[in-house]
């Protein structure tokens, strides 16, 4: 057991392969592009809105379709059912996201330059945490919008959770929500980091076995050498 632990820590201290460093540095590009691309799109279609209404969520802003007019229209509808206005201030839970993306960029570059397998594993864990936390907070924010309704609103309707992923029927509206290019860019980065880590696990295991065989062969050869 002790030997296995020692081998694991020795593996964590292995430096990254040169090809992995270049790939990790290249993966920073889609992460940078995610700043200017929408992360999520929420659409709404109803008989009175046959062309639909759309909201585009960025890491730093909220933008309505048709030059921002859709956001105003959605908030008018929300007023009638007692839902809070949707704006960037209402989505303040996402304010940390640009800073998190910036931190991931810096961490990825640091690992690419001076990192070892241990720092690559740390980066993969942080990427997973940021992704899960971001989705969790996004779901919670939408849940709060649909459940914290004003009881004095002109129209009364039961609490609901807007669509987070996929399509959902709410009253006479068909709502849908899907990831956009910003989330795809982040997904490319996260997938790339994971694949690089898996490659090091496989390649590191092969290298360890090769080194053990070489050491065993050298030991056998040394025992056969006459004194």
The 8 nearest C-alpha neighbors of each residue, nearest first, counted from 0:
[[1, 3, 2, 4, 5, 6, 7, 8],
 [0, 2, 4, 3, 5, 6, 7, 8],
 [1, 3, 5, 0, 4, 6, 7, 8],
 [2, 4, 6, 0, 1, 5, 7, 8],
 [5, 3, 7, 1, 6, 2, 8, 0],
 [4, 6, 2, 8, 7, 3, 9, 1],
 [7, 5, 9, 3, 4, 8, 10, 2],
 [8, 6, 10, 4, 9, 5, 3, 11],
 [9, 7, 11, 5, 10, 6, 4, 12],
 [8, 10, 6, 12, 7, 11, 5, 13],
 [9, 11, 7, 13, 8, 12, 6, 203],
 [12, 10, 117, 116, 8, 9, 13, 7],
 [11, 13, 9, 10, 115, 116, 117, 14],
 [12, 14, 10, 11, 115, 116, 15, 9],
 [15, 13, 115, 116, 12, 114, 16, 113],
 [16, 14, 115, 116, 19, 17, 114, 13],
 [15, 17, 19, 18, 20, 14, 199, 115],
 [16, 18, 20, 19, 15, 21, 111, 22],
 [17, 19, 21, 20, 16, 22, 15, 23],
 [20, 18, 22, 16, 17, 21, 23, 15],
 [19, 21, 111, 17, 23, 18, 22, 24],
 [20, 22, 24, 18, 23, 19, 25, 17],
 [23, 21, 25, 19, 24, 20, 26, 18],
 [22, 24, 26, 20, 25, 21, 111, 19],
 [23, 25, 21, 22, 26, 27, 108, 111],
 [24, 26, 22, 27, 23, 28, 21, 29],
 [27, 25, 23, 28, 188, 24, 29, 22],
 [26, 28, 30, 25, 24, 29, 104, 31],
 [27, 29, 31, 26, 30, 25, 32, 24],
 [30, 28, 32, 184, 31, 27, 26, 33],
 [29, 31, 27, 33, 28, 32, 185, 184],
 [30, 32, 28, 29, 33, 34, 27, 104],
 [33, 31, 29, 34, 30, 35, 28, 36],
 [32, 34, 181, 36, 30, 31, 35, 184],
 [35, 33, 32, 36, 31, 58, 181, 97],
 [36, 34, 33, 32, 37, 181, 57, 31],
 [35, 37, 181, 33, 34, 180, 38, 57],
 [38, 36, 57, 181, 56, 179, 39, 55],
 [39, 37, 181, 182, 179, 57, 56, 178],
 [38, 40, 178, 179, 56, 37, 177, 55],
 [39, 41, 55, 176, 177, 54, 56, 178],
 [40, 42, 176, 54, 53, 175, 55, 39],
 [41, 43, 53, 175, 174, 52, 176, 54],
 [42, 44, 174, 52, 51, 173, 172, 53],
 [45, 43, 51, 173, 172, 48, 49, 174],
 [44, 46, 172, 48, 47, 49, 171, 173],
 [47, 45, 48, 49, 44, 171, 172, 51],
 [46, 48, 45, 49, 44, 51, 50, 172],
 [47, 49, 45, 51, 46, 50, 44, 52],
 [50, 48, 51, 46, 45, 44, 47, 52],
 [51, 49, 48, 44, 52, 45, 47, 43],
 [50, 52, 44, 48, 49, 43, 53, 42],
 [53, 51, 43, 69, 42, 44, 64, 50],
 [54, 52, 42, 64, 41, 63, 69, 43],
 [53, 55, 63, 41, 40, 62, 64, 42],
 [56, 54, 40, 62, 61, 39, 37, 63],
 [55, 57, 61, 39, 37, 38, 40, 60],
 [58, 56, 37, 60, 38, 59, 61, 55],
 [57, 59, 97, 96, 60, 34, 56, 38],
 [58, 60, 57, 97, 94, 61, 93, 96],
 [61, 59, 57, 87, 58, 56, 62, 86],
 [60, 62, 56, 87, 55, 57, 86, 63],
 [61, 63, 55, 54, 67, 56, 60, 64],
 [64, 62, 67, 70, 54, 69, 53, 55],
 [63, 65, 69, 53, 67, 66, 54, 68],
 [66, 64, 67, 68, 69, 63, 53, 52],
 [67, 65, 64, 68, 63, 69, 62, 70],
 [66, 68, 63, 64, 69, 65, 70, 62],
 [69, 67, 71, 70, 65, 66, 63, 72],
 [68, 70, 63, 72, 64, 52, 71, 67],
 [69, 71, 63, 73, 72, 68, 67, 74],
 [70, 72, 74, 68, 69, 73, 75, 67],
 [73, 71, 69, 75, 70, 74, 68, 76],
 [74, 72, 70, 76, 75, 71, 69, 77],
 [73, 75, 77, 71, 84, 76, 72, 78],
 [76, 74, 72, 78, 73, 77, 71, 79],
 [75, 77, 73, 74, 78, 79, 72, 80],
 [76, 78, 74, 82, 80, 75, 79, 81],
 [79, 77, 81, 75, 76, 80, 82, 74],
 [80, 78, 153, 77, 76, 81, 154, 152],
 [79, 81, 154, 77, 152, 78, 82, 155],
 [82, 80, 149, 152, 148, 78, 79, 77],
 [81, 83, 77, 148, 80, 78, 144, 84],
 [84, 82, 85, 144, 81, 77, 78, 148],
 [85, 83, 74, 86, 82, 77, 78, 89],
 [84, 86, 89, 83, 74, 87, 90, 70],
 [87, 85, 89, 88, 84, 61, 90, 70],
 [86, 88, 90, 89, 61, 60, 91, 85],
 [89, 87, 91, 90, 86, 85, 92, 94],
 [90, 88, 86, 87, 91, 85, 84, 92],
 [91, 89, 87, 88, 92, 93, 86, 140],
 [90, 92, 88, 93, 94, 89, 87, 95],
 [91, 93, 90, 94, 136, 95, 140, 137],
 [94, 92, 91, 95, 96, 90, 58, 133],
 [95, 93, 91, 96, 92, 59, 97, 58],
 [94, 96, 93, 98, 97, 99, 92, 91],
 [95, 97, 99, 98, 93, 94, 58, 100],
 [98, 96, 100, 99, 58, 95, 101, 59],
 [97, 99, 101, 96, 100, 95, 102, 94],
 [98, 100, 96, 102, 101, 97, 95, 103],
 [101, 99, 103, 97, 102, 98, 96, 104],
 [100, 102, 98, 104, 99, 103, 97, 105],
 [101, 103, 99, 105, 104, 100, 106, 98],
 [104, 102, 106, 100, 101, 105, 107, 99],
 [103, 105, 101, 107, 102, 106, 27, 100],
 [104, 106, 102, 108, 103, 107, 109, 101],
 [107, 105, 103, 109, 108, 104, 102, 110],
 [108, 106, 110, 104, 109, 105, 103, 111],
 [109, 107, 111, 105, 110, 106, 24, 112],
 [108, 110, 106, 112, 111, 107, 113, 105],
 [109, 111, 114, 107, 108, 112, 113, 106],
 [112, 110, 20, 108, 109, 114, 23, 24],
 [113, 111, 109, 110, 114, 108, 20, 24],
 [114, 112, 110, 109, 111, 115, 14, 15],
 [115, 113, 110, 118, 111, 112, 15, 14],
 [114, 116, 14, 15, 117, 118, 13, 12],
 [115, 117, 11, 119, 118, 13, 15, 120],
 [116, 118, 11, 120, 115, 119, 12, 121],
 [117, 119, 121, 120, 115, 116, 114, 122],
 [120, 118, 116, 122, 121, 117, 123, 110],
 [119, 121, 123, 117, 118, 122, 116, 124],
 [122, 120, 118, 124, 119, 123, 125, 117],
 [121, 123, 119, 125, 120, 124, 126, 118],
 [124, 122, 120, 126, 121, 125, 192, 127],
 [123, 125, 127, 121, 122, 126, 128, 120],
 [126, 124, 128, 122, 127, 123, 129, 121],
 [127, 125, 123, 129, 128, 124, 122, 130],
 [128, 126, 124, 130, 125, 129, 131, 123],
 [127, 129, 125, 131, 126, 130, 132, 124],
 [130, 128, 132, 126, 127, 131, 133, 125],
 [131, 129, 127, 133, 128, 132, 126, 134],
 [132, 130, 128, 134, 133, 129, 135, 127],
 [131, 133, 135, 129, 134, 130, 128, 136],
 [134, 132, 130, 136, 135, 131, 129, 137],
 [135, 133, 137, 131, 136, 132, 138, 130],
 [134, 136, 132, 138, 133, 137, 131, 139],
 [135, 137, 139, 133, 138, 134, 140, 132],
 [136, 138, 134, 140, 135, 139, 133, 141],
 [139, 137, 135, 141, 136, 140, 142, 134],
 [140, 138, 136, 142, 137, 141, 143, 135],
 [141, 139, 143, 137, 142, 138, 136, 144],
 [142, 140, 144, 138, 143, 139, 161, 160],
 [141, 143, 160, 139, 145, 140, 144, 138],
 [142, 144, 140, 146, 141, 145, 147, 139],
 [145, 143, 141, 142, 146, 147, 82, 140],
 [144, 146, 159, 160, 142, 143, 158, 147],
 [147, 145, 158, 143, 148, 144, 159, 142],
 [148, 146, 143, 144, 145, 149, 82, 158],
 [149, 147, 81, 82, 146, 150, 145, 80],
 [148, 150, 81, 151, 152, 82, 147, 80],
 [151, 149, 152, 148, 81, 155, 153, 80],
 [150, 152, 149, 153, 81, 155, 154, 148],
 [151, 153, 81, 154, 149, 80, 150, 79],
 [154, 152, 79, 80, 151, 155, 81, 78],
 [155, 153, 80, 152, 79, 156, 81, 151],
 [154, 156, 80, 152, 153, 157, 150, 81],
 [155, 157, 158, 154, 80, 170, 159, 148],
 [156, 158, 159, 155, 146, 148, 145, 80],
 [159, 157, 146, 145, 156, 148, 160, 147],
 [160, 158, 145, 146, 157, 161, 142, 169],
 [159, 161, 142, 145, 141, 162, 146, 158],
 [162, 160, 141, 163, 159, 145, 142, 174],
 [161, 163, 167, 164, 175, 176, 174, 166],
 [162, 164, 176, 161, 138, 165, 177, 175],
 [165, 163, 176, 177, 162, 166, 175, 178],
 [164, 166, 175, 176, 177, 162, 163, 167],
 [167, 165, 175, 174, 162, 176, 164, 173],
 [166, 168, 174, 162, 173, 175, 169, 165],
 [169, 167, 173, 172, 174, 170, 166, 171],
 [170, 168, 172, 171, 173, 167, 174, 161],
 [169, 171, 172, 168, 173, 156, 45, 157],
 [172, 170, 45, 169, 173, 168, 46, 44],
 [173, 171, 45, 169, 170, 44, 168, 174],
 [172, 174, 168, 44, 43, 167, 169, 45],
 [175, 173, 43, 167, 42, 166, 172, 168],
 [176, 174, 166, 42, 165, 162, 41, 167],
 [175, 177, 41, 164, 165, 163, 40, 162],
 [176, 178, 164, 40, 39, 165, 179, 175],
 [179, 177, 39, 182, 38, 40, 180, 176],
 [178, 180, 38, 39, 181, 182, 37, 183],
 [179, 181, 183, 182, 36, 184, 37, 38],
 [182, 180, 33, 38, 36, 37, 184, 183],
 [181, 183, 38, 185, 184, 180, 179, 178],
 [184, 182, 180, 186, 181, 185, 187, 179],
 [185, 183, 29, 187, 181, 186, 182, 33],
 [184, 186, 182, 188, 183, 187, 30, 189],
 [187, 185, 183, 189, 184, 188, 190, 182],
 [188, 186, 184, 190, 185, 189, 191, 183],
 [187, 189, 191, 185, 186, 26, 190, 192],
 [190, 188, 186, 192, 191, 187, 185, 193],
 [191, 189, 193, 187, 192, 188, 186, 194],
 [190, 192, 188, 194, 193, 189, 187, 195],
 [191, 193, 195, 189, 190, 194, 123, 188],
 [194, 192, 190, 196, 191, 195, 197, 189],
 [195, 193, 197, 191, 196, 192, 198, 190],
 [194, 196, 198, 192, 197, 193, 191, 199],
 [197, 195, 193, 199, 194, 198, 192, 200],
 [198, 196, 200, 194, 199, 195, 193, 201],
 [199, 197, 195, 201, 196, 200, 202, 194],
 [198, 200, 202, 196, 197, 203, 201, 195],
 [199, 201, 197, 203, 198, 202, 204, 196],
 [202, 200, 204, 198, 199, 203, 197, 205],
 [203, 201, 199, 205, 204, 200, 198, 206],
 [202, 204, 206, 200, 199, 205, 201, 207],
 [205, 203, 207, 201, 202, 206, 200, 208],
 [204, 206, 202, 208, 203, 207, 209, 201],
 [205, 207, 209, 203, 204, 208, 210, 202],
 [208, 206, 210, 204, 209, 205, 203, 211],
 [209, 207, 211, 205, 210, 206, 212, 204],
 [208, 210, 206, 212, 207, 211, 213, 205],
 [209, 211, 213, 207, 208, 212, 214, 206],
 [212, 210, 208, 214, 213, 209, 215, 207],
 [213, 211, 215, 209, 214, 210, 216, 208],
 [212, 214, 210, 216, 211, 215, 217, 209],
 [215, 213, 211, 217, 212, 216, 210, 218],
 [214, 216, 212, 218, 217, 213, 211, 219],
 [217, 215, 213, 219, 218, 214, 212, 220],
 [216, 218, 220, 214, 215, 219, 221, 213],
 [217, 219, 221, 215, 216, 220, 214, 222],
 [220, 218, 222, 216, 221, 217, 215, 223],
 [221, 219, 217, 223, 218, 222, 216, 224],
 [220, 222, 218, 224, 219, 223, 217, 216],
 [223, 221, 219, 220, 224, 218, 225, 217],
 [224, 222, 220, 221, 225, 219, 218, 226],
 [223, 225, 221, 222, 220, 226, 219, 218],
 [226, 224, 223, 222, 221, 220, 219, 218],
 [225, 224, 223, 222, 221, 220, 219, 218]]
